[in-house]
Amino acid sequence: MKNHHPVTPKEERLAQILAKIKGRDFRLTPQRLAILNILAASEDHPSVDDIYKEVRNRFPTTSIATVYKTIALLKELNEVLELGFPDGSNRYDGHRPYPHPHAICTRCRKIMDPEISSVDELSEEMKKKTGYSFSFHRLDFFGLCPECQKNSRK
């Protein structure tokens, strides 16, 4: 009898990404697979540099261009959410690649994904008040995370 281990959310997410990529002319090198793994598993919203450093630990010859090209493909396939910031320190969410609210610490840059039930209602209200047909939204809250608040009181 075979041992069947339950599929983890990370493995499931990676399988979804790989299924979308299959139809493309995209060579799946070990480096690119490592990038996909990082994005599928990470809840930290890594930057290109974060991903690059992590991949280079395992594959020292990886170029930063490989990270950028892989992210560009995932953006095109709607399999990664890009959080752009004015200073160019963009962060990426491959774990939850659909629009959702973020709480962003202005000091340590930590990003959280709180579950907010009223986001759909807010989108509907915006549609009614503006007449727009929205294809995408971004809802970010900026402030100090609990740890940075605690540290600033010391």
Phi and psi in radians as a Rosetta constraint file:
Dihedral C 1 N 2 CA 2 C 2 CIRCULARHARMONIC -1.348 0.35
Dihedral N 2 CA 2 C 2 N 3 CIRCULARHARMONIC 2.540 0.35
Dihedral C 2 N 3 CA 3 C 3 CIRCULARHARMONIC -1.450 0.35
Dihedral N 3 CA 3 C 3 N 4 CIRCULARHARMONIC 2.107 0.35
Dihedral C 3 N 4 CA 4 C 4 CIRCULARHARMONIC -1.849 0.35
Dihedral N 4 CA 4 C 4 N 5 CIRCULARHARMONIC 1.957 0.35
Dihedral C 4 N 5 CA 5 C 5 CIRCULARHARMONIC -1.587 0.35
Dihedral N 5 CA 5 C 5 N 6 CIRCULARHARMONIC 2.485 0.35
Dihedral C 5 N 6 CA 6 C 6 CIRCULARHARMONIC -1.127 0.35
Dihedral N 6 CA 6 C 6 N 7 CIRCULARHARMONIC 2.521 0.35
Dihedral C 6 N 7 CA 7 C 7 CIRCULARHARMONIC -1.300 0.35
Dihedral N 7 CA 7 C 7 N 8 CIRCULARHARMONIC 2.248 0.35
Dihedral C 7 N 8 CA 8 C 8 CIRCULARHARMONIC -1.382 0.35
Dihedral N 8 CA 8 C 8 N 9 CIRCULARHARMONIC 2.763 0.35
Dihedral C 8 N 9 CA 9 C 9 CIRCULARHARMONIC -0.984 0.35
Dihedral N 9 CA 9 C 9 N 10 CIRCULARHARMONIC -0.627 0.35
Dihedral C 9 N 10 CA 10 C 10 CIRCULARHARMONIC -1.103 0.35
Dihedral N 10 CA 10 C 10 N 11 CIRCULARHARMONIC -0.798 0.35
Dihedral C 10 N 11 CA 11 C 11 CIRCULARHARMONIC -1.144 0.35
Dihedral N 11 CA 11 C 11 N 12 CIRCULARHARMONIC -0.677 0.35
Dihedral C 11 N 12 CA 12 C 12 CIRCULARHARMONIC -1.118 0.35
Dihedral N 12 CA 12 C 12 N 13 CIRCULARHARMONIC -0.763 0.35
Dihedral C 12 N 13 CA 13 C 13 CIRCULARHARMONIC -1.118 0.35
Dihedral N 13 CA 13 C 13 N 14 CIRCULARHARMONIC -0.750 0.35
Dihedral C 13 N 14 CA 14 C 14 CIRCULARHARMONIC -1.088 0.35
Dihedral N 14 CA 14 C 14 N 15 CIRCULARHARMONIC -0.721 0.35
Dihedral C 14 N 15 CA 15 C 15 CIRCULARHARMONIC -1.076 0.35
Dihedral N 15 CA 15 C 15 N 16 CIRCULARHARMONIC -0.684 0.35
Dihedral C 15 N 16 CA 16 C 16 CIRCULARHARMONIC -1.091 0.35
Dihedral N 16 CA 16 C 16 N 17 CIRCULARHARMONIC -0.790 0.35
Dihedral C 16 N 17 CA 17 C 17 CIRCULARHARMONIC -1.107 0.35
Dihedral N 17 CA 17 C 17 N 18 CIRCULARHARMONIC -0.819 0.35
Dihedral C 17 N 18 CA 18 C 18 CIRCULARHARMONIC -1.094 0.35
Dihedral N 18 CA 18 C 18 N 19 CIRCULARHARMONIC -0.652 0.35
Dihedral C 18 N 19 CA 19 C 19 CIRCULARHARMONIC -1.084 0.35
Dihedral N 19 CA 19 C 19 N 20 CIRCULARHARMONIC -0.699 0.35
Dihedral C 19 N 20 CA 20 C 20 CIRCULARHARMONIC -1.198 0.35
Dihedral N 20 CA 20 C 20 N 21 CIRCULARHARMONIC -0.631 0.35
Dihedral C 20 N 21 CA 21 C 21 CIRCULARHARMONIC -1.286 0.35
Dihedral N 21 CA 21 C 21 N 22 CIRCULARHARMONIC -0.516 0.35
Dihedral C 21 N 22 CA 22 C 22 CIRCULARHARMONIC -0.846 0.35
Dihedral N 22 CA 22 C 22 N 23 CIRCULARHARMONIC -0.698 0.35
Dihedral C 22 N 23 CA 23 C 23 CIRCULARHARMONIC -1.321 0.35
Dihedral N 23 CA 23 C 23 N 24 CIRCULARHARMONIC -0.071 0.35
Dihedral C 23 N 24 CA 24 C 24 CIRCULARHARMONIC -1.736 0.35
Dihedral N 24 CA 24 C 24 N 25 CIRCULARHARMONIC 2.779 0.35
Dihedral C 24 N 25 CA 25 C 25 CIRCULARHARMONIC -1.535 0.35
Dihedral N 25 CA 25 C 25 N 26 CIRCULARHARMONIC 1.321 0.35
Dihedral C 25 N 26 CA 26 C 26 CIRCULARHARMONIC -2.339 0.35
Dihedral N 26 CA 26 C 26 N 27 CIRCULARHARMONIC 1.917 0.35
Dihedral C 26 N 27 CA 27 C 27 CIRCULARHARMONIC -1.207 0.35
Dihedral N 27 CA 27 C 27 N 28 CIRCULARHARMONIC 2.176 0.35
Dihedral C 27 N 28 CA 28 C 28 CIRCULARHARMONIC -1.615 0.35
Dihedral N 28 CA 28 C 28 N 29 CIRCULARHARMONIC 1.475 0.35
Dihedral C 28 N 29 CA 29 C 29 CIRCULARHARMONIC -1.351 0.35
Dihedral N 29 CA 29 C 29 N 30 CIRCULARHARMONIC 2.844 0.35
Dihedral C 29 N 30 CA 30 C 30 CIRCULARHARMONIC -1.007 0.35
Dihedral N 30 CA 30 C 30 N 31 CIRCULARHARMONIC -0.603 0.35
Dihedral C 30 N 31 CA 31 C 31 CIRCULARHARMONIC -1.137 0.35
Dihedral N 31 CA 31 C 31 N 32 CIRCULARHARMONIC -0.797 0.35
Dihedral C 31 N 32 CA 32 C 32 CIRCULARHARMONIC -1.142 0.35
Dihedral N 32 CA 32 C 32 N 33 CIRCULARHARMONIC -0.676 0.35
Dihedral C 32 N 33 CA 33 C 33 CIRCULARHARMONIC -1.099 0.35
Dihedral N 33 CA 33 C 33 N 34 CIRCULARHARMONIC -0.678 0.35
Dihedral C 33 N 34 CA 34 C 34 CIRCULARHARMONIC -1.096 0.35
Dihedral N 34 CA 34 C 34 N 35 CIRCULARHARMONIC -0.709 0.35
Dihedral C 34 N 35 CA 35 C 35 CIRCULARHARMONIC -1.091 0.35
Dihedral N 35 CA 35 C 35 N 36 CIRCULARHARMONIC -0.805 0.35
Dihedral C 35 N 36 CA 36 C 36 CIRCULARHARMONIC -1.062 0.35
Dihedral N 36 CA 36 C 36 N 37 CIRCULARHARMONIC -0.733 0.35
Dihedral C 36 N 37 CA 37 C 37 CIRCULARHARMONIC -1.041 0.35
Dihedral N 37 CA 37 C 37 N 38 CIRCULARHARMONIC -0.794 0.35
Dihedral C 37 N 38 CA 38 C 38 CIRCULARHARMONIC -1.062 0.35
Dihedral N 38 CA 38 C 38 N 39 CIRCULARHARMONIC -0.819 0.35
Dihedral C 38 N 39 CA 39 C 39 CIRCULARHARMONIC -1.188 0.35
Dihedral N 39 CA 39 C 39 N 40 CIRCULARHARMONIC -0.649 0.35
Dihedral C 39 N 40 CA 40 C 40 CIRCULARHARMONIC -1.189 0.35
Dihedral N 40 CA 40 C 40 N 41 CIRCULARHARMONIC -0.588 0.35
Dihedral C 40 N 41 CA 41 C 41 CIRCULARHARMONIC -1.644 0.35
Dihedral N 41 CA 41 C 41 N 42 CIRCULARHARMONIC -0.484 0.35
Dihedral C 41 N 42 CA 42 C 42 CIRCULARHARMONIC -1.314 0.35
Dihedral N 42 CA 42 C 42 N 43 CIRCULARHARMONIC 2.285 0.35
Dihedral C 42 N 43 CA 43 C 43 CIRCULARHARMONIC -1.841 0.35
Dihedral N 43 CA 43 C 43 N 44 CIRCULARHARMONIC 0.104 0.35
Dihedral C 43 N 44 CA 44 C 44 CIRCULARHARMONIC -1.611 0.35
Dihedral N 44 CA 44 C 44 N 45 CIRCULARHARMONIC -0.052 0.35
Dihedral C 44 N 45 CA 45 C 45 CIRCULARHARMONIC 0.990 0.35
Dihedral N 45 CA 45 C 45 N 46 CIRCULARHARMONIC 1.157 0.35
Dihedral C 45 N 46 CA 46 C 46 CIRCULARHARMONIC -1.195 0.35
Dihedral N 46 CA 46 C 46 N 47 CIRCULARHARMONIC 2.715 0.35
Dihedral C 46 N 47 CA 47 C 47 CIRCULARHARMONIC -1.550 0.35
Dihedral N 47 CA 47 C 47 N 48 CIRCULARHARMONIC 3.001 0.35
Dihedral C 47 N 48 CA 48 C 48 CIRCULARHARMONIC -1.021 0.35
Dihedral N 48 CA 48 C 48 N 49 CIRCULARHARMONIC -0.747 0.35
Dihedral C 48 N 49 CA 49 C 49 CIRCULARHARMONIC -1.081 0.35
Dihedral N 49 CA 49 C 49 N 50 CIRCULARHARMONIC -0.728 0.35
Dihedral C 49 N 50 CA 50 C 50 CIRCULARHARMONIC -1.040 0.35
Dihedral N 50 CA 50 C 50 N 51 CIRCULARHARMONIC -0.812 0.35
Dihedral C 50 N 51 CA 51 C 51 CIRCULARHARMONIC -1.120 0.35
Dihedral N 51 CA 51 C 51 N 52 CIRCULARHARMONIC -0.799 0.35
Dihedral C 51 N 52 CA 52 C 52 CIRCULARHARMONIC -1.009 0.35
Dihedral N 52 CA 52 C 52 N 53 CIRCULARHARMONIC -0.832 0.35
Dihedral C 52 N 53 CA 53 C 53 CIRCULARHARMONIC -1.067 0.35
Dihedral N 53 CA 53 C 53 N 54 CIRCULARHARMONIC -0.763 0.35
Dihedral C 53 N 54 CA 54 C 54 CIRCULARHARMONIC -1.139 0.35
Dihedral N 54 CA 54 C 54 N 55 CIRCULARHARMONIC -0.748 0.35
Dihedral C 54 N 55 CA 55 C 55 CIRCULARHARMONIC -1.186 0.35
Dihedral N 55 CA 55 C 55 N 56 CIRCULARHARMONIC -0.696 0.35
Dihedral C 55 N 56 CA 56 C 56 CIRCULARHARMONIC -1.137 0.35
Dihedral N 56 CA 56 C 56 N 57 CIRCULARHARMONIC -0.416 0.35
Dihedral C 56 N 57 CA 57 C 57 CIRCULARHARMONIC -1.042 0.35
Dihedral N 57 CA 57 C 57 N 58 CIRCULARHARMONIC -0.664 0.35
Dihedral C 57 N 58 CA 58 C 58 CIRCULARHARMONIC -1.643 0.35
Dihedral N 58 CA 58 C 58 N 59 CIRCULARHARMONIC -0.587 0.35
Dihedral C 58 N 59 CA 59 C 59 CIRCULARHARMONIC -2.268 0.35
Dihedral N 59 CA 59 C 59 N 60 CIRCULARHARMONIC 1.460 0.35
Dihedral C 59 N 60 CA 60 C 60 CIRCULARHARMONIC -1.024 0.35
Dihedral N 60 CA 60 C 60 N 61 CIRCULARHARMONIC -0.364 0.35
Dihedral C 60 N 61 CA 61 C 61 CIRCULARHARMONIC -1.554 0.35
Dihedral N 61 CA 61 C 61 N 62 CIRCULARHARMONIC 0.011 0.35
Dihedral C 61 N 62 CA 62 C 62 CIRCULARHARMONIC -1.080 0.35
Dihedral N 62 CA 62 C 62 N 63 CIRCULARHARMONIC 2.399 0.35
Dihedral C 62 N 63 CA 63 C 63 CIRCULARHARMONIC -1.705 0.35
Dihedral N 63 CA 63 C 63 N 64 CIRCULARHARMONIC 2.714 0.35
Dihedral C 63 N 64 CA 64 C 64 CIRCULARHARMONIC -1.157 0.35
Dihedral N 64 CA 64 C 64 N 65 CIRCULARHARMONIC -0.461 0.35
Dihedral C 64 N 65 CA 65 C 65 CIRCULARHARMONIC -1.062 0.35
Dihedral N 65 CA 65 C 65 N 66 CIRCULARHARMONIC -0.616 0.35
Dihedral C 65 N 66 CA 66 C 66 CIRCULARHARMONIC -1.079 0.35
Dihedral N 66 CA 66 C 66 N 67 CIRCULARHARMONIC -0.702 0.35
Dihedral C 66 N 67 CA 67 C 67 CIRCULARHARMONIC -1.138 0.35
Dihedral N 67 CA 67 C 67 N 68 CIRCULARHARMONIC -0.832 0.35
Dihedral C 67 N 68 CA 68 C 68 CIRCULARHARMONIC -1.062 0.35
Dihedral N 68 CA 68 C 68 N 69 CIRCULARHARMONIC -0.774 0.35
Dihedral C 68 N 69 CA 69 C 69 CIRCULARHARMONIC -1.127 0.35
Dihedral N 69 CA 69 C 69 N 70 CIRCULARHARMONIC -0.701 0.35
Dihedral C 69 N 70 CA 70 C 70 CIRCULARHARMONIC -1.148 0.35
Dihedral N 70 CA 70 C 70 N 71 CIRCULARHARMONIC -0.761 0.35
Dihedral C 70 N 71 CA 71 C 71 CIRCULARHARMONIC -1.131 0.35
Dihedral N 71 CA 71 C 71 N 72 CIRCULARHARMONIC -0.698 0.35
Dihedral C 71 N 72 CA 72 C 72 CIRCULARHARMONIC -1.040 0.35
Dihedral N 72 CA 72 C 72 N 73 CIRCULARHARMONIC -0.750 0.35
Dihedral C 72 N 73 CA 73 C 73 CIRCULARHARMONIC -1.112 0.35
Dihedral N 73 CA 73 C 73 N 74 CIRCULARHARMONIC -0.784 0.35
Dihedral C 73 N 74 CA 74 C 74 CIRCULARHARMONIC -1.106 0.35
Dihedral N 74 CA 74 C 74 N 75 CIRCULARHARMONIC -0.645 0.35
Dihedral C 74 N 75 CA 75 C 75 CIRCULARHARMONIC -1.113 0.35
Dihedral N 75 CA 75 C 75 N 76 CIRCULARHARMONIC -0.767 0.35
Dihedral C 75 N 76 CA 76 C 76 CIRCULARHARMONIC -1.056 0.35
Dihedral N 76 CA 76 C 76 N 77 CIRCULARHARMONIC -0.621 0.35
Dihedral C 76 N 77 CA 77 C 77 CIRCULARHARMONIC -1.539 0.35
Dihedral N 77 CA 77 C 77 N 78 CIRCULARHARMONIC 0.056 0.35
Dihedral C 77 N 78 CA 78 C 78 CIRCULARHARMONIC 1.003 0.35
Dihedral N 78 CA 78 C 78 N 79 CIRCULARHARMONIC 0.663 0.35
Dihedral C 78 N 79 CA 79 C 79 CIRCULARHARMONIC -1.914 0.35
Dihedral N 79 CA 79 C 79 N 80 CIRCULARHARMONIC 0.105 0.35
Dihedral C 79 N 80 CA 80 C 80 CIRCULARHARMONIC -2.557 0.35
Dihedral N 80 CA 80 C 80 N 81 CIRCULARHARMONIC 2.484 0.35
Dihedral C 80 N 81 CA 81 C 81 CIRCULARHARMONIC -1.790 0.35
Dihedral N 81 CA 81 C 81 N 82 CIRCULARHARMONIC 2.172 0.35
Dihedral C 81 N 82 CA 82 C 82 CIRCULARHARMONIC -1.686 0.35
Dihedral N 82 CA 82 C 82 N 83 CIRCULARHARMONIC 2.200 0.35
Dihedral C 82 N 83 CA 83 C 83 CIRCULARHARMONIC -1.799 0.35
Dihedral N 83 CA 83 C 83 N 84 CIRCULARHARMONIC 1.775 0.35
Dihedral C 83 N 84 CA 84 C 84 CIRCULARHARMONIC -1.491 0.35
Dihedral N 84 CA 84 C 84 N 85 CIRCULARHARMONIC 2.473 0.35
Dihedral C 84 N 85 CA 85 C 85 CIRCULARHARMONIC -2.221 0.35
Dihedral N 85 CA 85 C 85 N 86 CIRCULARHARMONIC 2.608 0.35
Dihedral C 85 N 86 CA 86 C 86 CIRCULARHARMONIC -0.968 0.35
Dihedral N 86 CA 86 C 86 N 87 CIRCULARHARMONIC -0.535 0.35
Dihedral C 86 N 87 CA 87 C 87 CIRCULARHARMONIC -1.463 0.35
Dihedral N 87 CA 87 C 87 N 88 CIRCULARHARMONIC 0.092 0.35
Dihedral C 87 N 88 CA 88 C 88 CIRCULARHARMONIC 1.443 0.35
Dihedral N 88 CA 88 C 88 N 89 CIRCULARHARMONIC 0.077 0.35
Dihedral C 88 N 89 CA 89 C 89 CIRCULARHARMONIC -1.514 0.35
Dihedral N 89 CA 89 C 89 N 90 CIRCULARHARMONIC 1.024 0.35
Dihedral C 89 N 90 CA 90 C 90 CIRCULARHARMONIC -1.063 0.35
Dihedral N 90 CA 90 C 90 N 91 CIRCULARHARMONIC 2.577 0.35
Dihedral C 90 N 91 CA 91 C 91 CIRCULARHARMONIC -2.189 0.35
Dihedral N 91 CA 91 C 91 N 92 CIRCULARHARMONIC 2.777 0.35
Dihedral C 91 N 92 CA 92 C 92 CIRCULARHARMONIC -2.283 0.35
Dihedral N 92 CA 92 C 92 N 93 CIRCULARHARMONIC 2.432 0.35
Dihedral C 92 N 93 CA 93 C 93 CIRCULARHARMONIC -2.127 0.35
Dihedral N 93 CA 93 C 93 N 94 CIRCULARHARMONIC 1.786 0.35
Dihedral C 93 N 94 CA 94 C 94 CIRCULARHARMONIC -1.703 0.35
Dihedral N 94 CA 94 C 94 N 95 CIRCULARHARMONIC -0.166 0.35
Dihedral C 94 N 95 CA 95 C 95 CIRCULARHARMONIC -1.334 0.35
Dihedral N 95 CA 95 C 95 N 96 CIRCULARHARMONIC -0.770 0.35
Dihedral C 95 N 96 CA 96 C 96 CIRCULARHARMONIC -2.262 0.35
Dihedral N 96 CA 96 C 96 N 97 CIRCULARHARMONIC 1.460 0.35
Dihedral C 96 N 97 CA 97 C 97 CIRCULARHARMONIC -1.458 0.35
Dihedral N 97 CA 97 C 97 N 98 CIRCULARHARMONIC 0.412 0.35
Dihedral C 97 N 98 CA 98 C 98 CIRCULARHARMONIC -2.045 0.35
Dihedral N 98 CA 98 C 98 N 99 CIRCULARHARMONIC 2.767 0.35
Dihedral C 98 N 99 CA 99 C 99 CIRCULARHARMONIC -1.034 0.35
Dihedral N 99 CA 99 C 99 N 100 CIRCULARHARMONIC 2.252 0.35
Dihedral C 99 N 100 CA 100 C 100 CIRCULARHARMONIC -2.712 0.35
Dihedral N 100 CA 100 C 100 N 101 CIRCULARHARMONIC 2.762 0.35
Dihedral C 100 N 101 CA 101 C 101 CIRCULARHARMONIC -1.217 0.35
Dihedral N 101 CA 101 C 101 N 102 CIRCULARHARMONIC 2.626 0.35
Dihedral C 101 N 102 CA 102 C 102 CIRCULARHARMONIC -2.267 0.35
Dihedral N 102 CA 102 C 102 N 103 CIRCULARHARMONIC 2.515 0.35
Dihedral C 102 N 103 CA 103 C 103 CIRCULARHARMONIC -1.901 0.35
Dihedral N 103 CA 103 C 103 N 104 CIRCULARHARMONIC 2.099 0.35
Dihedral C 103 N 104 CA 104 C 104 CIRCULARHARMONIC -2.089 0.35
Dihedral N 104 CA 104 C 104 N 105 CIRCULARHARMONIC 2.176 0.35
Dihedral C 104 N 105 CA 105 C 105 CIRCULARHARMONIC -1.405 0.35
Dihedral N 105 CA 105 C 105 N 106 CIRCULARHARMONIC 2.197 0.35
Dihedral C 105 N 106 CA 106 C 106 CIRCULARHARMONIC -1.342 0.35
Dihedral N 106 CA 106 C 106 N 107 CIRCULARHARMONIC -0.216 0.35
Dihedral C 106 N 107 CA 107 C 107 CIRCULARHARMONIC -1.689 0.35
Dihedral N 107 CA 107 C 107 N 108 CIRCULARHARMONIC -1.040 0.35
Dihedral C 107 N 108 CA 108 C 108 CIRCULARHARMONIC -1.661 0.35
Dihedral N 108 CA 108 C 108 N 109 CIRCULARHARMONIC -0.100 0.35
Dihedral C 108 N 109 CA 109 C 109 CIRCULARHARMONIC 1.248 0.35
Dihedral N 109 CA 109 C 109 N 110 CIRCULARHARMONIC 0.231 0.35
Dihedral C 109 N 110 CA 110 C 110 CIRCULARHARMONIC -1.134 0.35
Dihedral N 110 CA 110 C 110 N 111 CIRCULARHARMONIC 2.482 0.35
Dihedral C 110 N 111 CA 111 C 111 CIRCULARHARMONIC -2.164 0.35
Dihedral N 111 CA 111 C 111 N 112 CIRCULARHARMONIC 2.285 0.35
Dihedral C 111 N 112 CA 112 C 112 CIRCULARHARMONIC -2.037 0.35
Dihedral N 112 CA 112 C 112 N 113 CIRCULARHARMONIC 2.688 0.35
Dihedral C 112 N 113 CA 113 C 113 CIRCULARHARMONIC -1.989 0.35
Dihedral N 113 CA 113 C 113 N 114 CIRCULARHARMONIC 1.386 0.35
Dihedral C 113 N 114 CA 114 C 114 CIRCULARHARMONIC -1.252 0.35
Dihedral N 114 CA 114 C 114 N 115 CIRCULARHARMONIC 2.537 0.35
Dihedral C 114 N 115 CA 115 C 115 CIRCULARHARMONIC -1.419 0.35
Dihedral N 115 CA 115 C 115 N 116 CIRCULARHARMONIC 2.013 0.35
Dihedral C 115 N 116 CA 116 C 116 CIRCULARHARMONIC -2.053 0.35
Dihedral N 116 CA 116 C 116 N 117 CIRCULARHARMONIC 2.031 0.35
Dihedral C 116 N 117 CA 117 C 117 CIRCULARHARMONIC -1.264 0.35
Dihedral N 117 CA 117 C 117 N 118 CIRCULARHARMONIC -0.413 0.35
Dihedral C 117 N 118 CA 118 C 118 CIRCULARHARMONIC -1.597 0.35
Dihedral N 118 CA 118 C 118 N 119 CIRCULARHARMONIC 0.141 0.35
Dihedral C 118 N 119 CA 119 C 119 CIRCULARHARMONIC -1.094 0.35
Dihedral N 119 CA 119 C 119 N 120 CIRCULARHARMONIC -0.731 0.35
Dihedral C 119 N 120 CA 120 C 120 CIRCULARHARMONIC -1.092 0.35
Dihedral N 120 CA 120 C 120 N 121 CIRCULARHARMONIC -0.700 0.35
Dihedral C 120 N 121 CA 121 C 121 CIRCULARHARMONIC -1.135 0.35
Dihedral N 121 CA 121 C 121 N 122 CIRCULARHARMONIC -0.680 0.35
Dihedral C 121 N 122 CA 122 C 122 CIRCULARHARMONIC -1.102 0.35
Dihedral N 122 CA 122 C 122 N 123 CIRCULARHARMONIC -0.755 0.35
Dihedral C 122 N 123 CA 123 C 123 CIRCULARHARMONIC -1.058 0.35
Dihedral N 123 CA 123 C 123 N 124 CIRCULARHARMONIC -0.755 0.35
Dihedral C 123 N 124 CA 124 C 124 CIRCULARHARMONIC -1.117 0.35
Dihedral N 124 CA 124 C 124 N 125 CIRCULARHARMONIC -0.735 0.35
Dihedral C 124 N 125 CA 125 C 125 CIRCULARHARMONIC -1.124 0.35
Dihedral N 125 CA 125 C 125 N 126 CIRCULARHARMONIC -0.731 0.35
Dihedral C 125 N 126 CA 126 C 126 CIRCULARHARMONIC -1.054 0.35
Dihedral N 126 CA 126 C 126 N 127 CIRCULARHARMONIC -0.733 0.35
Dihedral C 126 N 127 CA 127 C 127 CIRCULARHARMONIC -1.061 0.35
Dihedral N 127 CA 127 C 127 N 128 CIRCULARHARMONIC -0.810 0.35
Dihedral C 127 N 128 CA 128 C 128 CIRCULARHARMONIC -1.125 0.35
Dihedral N 128 CA 128 C 128 N 129 CIRCULARHARMONIC -0.710 0.35
Dihedral C 128 N 129 CA 129 C 129 CIRCULARHARMONIC -1.364 0.35
Dihedral N 129 CA 129 C 129 N 130 CIRCULARHARMONIC -0.407 0.35
Dihedral C 129 N 130 CA 130 C 130 CIRCULARHARMONIC -1.947 0.35
Dihedral N 130 CA 130 C 130 N 131 CIRCULARHARMONIC -0.392 0.35
Dihedral C 130 N 131 CA 131 C 131 CIRCULARHARMONIC 1.397 0.35
Dihedral N 131 CA 131 C 131 N 132 CIRCULARHARMONIC 0.008 0.35
Dihedral C 131 N 132 CA 132 C 132 CIRCULARHARMONIC -1.239 0.35
Dihedral N 132 CA 132 C 132 N 133 CIRCULARHARMONIC 2.691 0.35
Dihedral C 132 N 133 CA 133 C 133 CIRCULARHARMONIC -1.909 0.35
Dihedral N 133 CA 133 C 133 N 134 CIRCULARHARMONIC 1.807 0.35
Dihedral C 133 N 134 CA 134 C 134 CIRCULARHARMONIC -1.426 0.35
Dihedral N 134 CA 134 C 134 N 135 CIRCULARHARMONIC 2.384 0.35
Dihedral C 134 N 135 CA 135 C 135 CIRCULARHARMONIC -1.853 0.35
Dihedral N 135 CA 135 C 135 N 136 CIRCULARHARMONIC -0.237 0.35
Dihedral C 135 N 136 CA 136 C 136 CIRCULARHARMONIC -2.839 0.35
Dihedral N 136 CA 136 C 136 N 137 CIRCULARHARMONIC 2.622 0.35
Dihedral C 136 N 137 CA 137 C 137 CIRCULARHARMONIC -2.483 0.35
Dihedral N 137 CA 137 C 137 N 138 CIRCULARHARMONIC 2.811 0.35
Dihedral C 137 N 138 CA 138 C 138 CIRCULARHARMONIC -2.427 0.35
Dihedral N 138 CA 138 C 138 N 139 CIRCULARHARMONIC 2.185 0.35
Dihedral C 138 N 139 CA 139 C 139 CIRCULARHARMONIC -2.245 0.35
Dihedral N 139 CA 139 C 139 N 140 CIRCULARHARMONIC 1.843 0.35
Dihedral C 139 N 140 CA 140 C 140 CIRCULARHARMONIC -2.113 0.35
Dihedral N 140 CA 140 C 140 N 141 CIRCULARHARMONIC 2.410 0.35
Dihedral C 140 N 141 CA 141 C 141 CIRCULARHARMONIC -1.999 0.35
Dihedral N 141 CA 141 C 141 N 142 CIRCULARHARMONIC 2.244 0.35
Dihedral C 141 N 142 CA 142 C 142 CIRCULARHARMONIC -1.939 0.35
Dihedral N 142 CA 142 C 142 N 143 CIRCULARHARMONIC 2.410 0.35
Dihedral C 142 N 143 CA 143 C 143 CIRCULARHARMONIC 3.073 0.35
Dihedral N 143 CA 143 C 143 N 144 CIRCULARHARMONIC -2.800 0.35
Dihedral C 143 N 144 CA 144 C 144 CIRCULARHARMONIC -1.765 0.35
Dihedral N 144 CA 144 C 144 N 145 CIRCULARHARMONIC 2.302 0.35
Dihedral C 144 N 145 CA 145 C 145 CIRCULARHARMONIC -1.211 0.35
Dihedral N 145 CA 145 C 145 N 146 CIRCULARHARMONIC 2.857 0.35
Dihedral C 145 N 146 CA 146 C 146 CIRCULARHARMONIC -0.950 0.35
Dihedral N 146 CA 146 C 146 N 147 CIRCULARHARMONIC -0.668 0.35
Dihedral C 146 N 147 CA 147 C 147 CIRCULARHARMONIC -1.170 0.35
Dihedral N 147 CA 147 C 147 N 148 CIRCULARHARMONIC -0.754 0.35
Dihedral C 147 N 148 CA 148 C 148 CIRCULARHARMONIC -1.187 0.35
Dihedral N 148 CA 148 C 148 N 149 CIRCULARHARMONIC -0.588 0.35
Dihedral C 148 N 149 CA 149 C 149 CIRCULARHARMONIC -1.101 0.35
Dihedral N 149 CA 149 C 149 N 150 CIRCULARHARMONIC -0.777 0.35
Dihedral C 149 N 150 CA 150 C 150 CIRCULARHARMONIC -1.086 0.35
Dihedral N 150 CA 150 C 150 N 151 CIRCULARHARMONIC -0.778 0.35
Dihedral C 150 N 151 CA 151 C 151 CIRCULARHARMONIC -1.165 0.35
Dihedral N 151 CA 151 C 151 N 152 CIRCULARHARMONIC -0.538 0.35
Dihedral C 151 N 152 CA 152 C 152 CIRCULARHARMONIC -1.367 0.35
Dihedral N 152 CA 152 C 152 N 153 CIRCULARHARMONIC -0.296 0.35
Dihedral C 152 N 153 CA 153 C 153 CIRCULARHARMONIC -1.416 0.35
Dihedral N 153 CA 153 C 153 N 154 CIRCULARHARMONIC -0.331 0.35
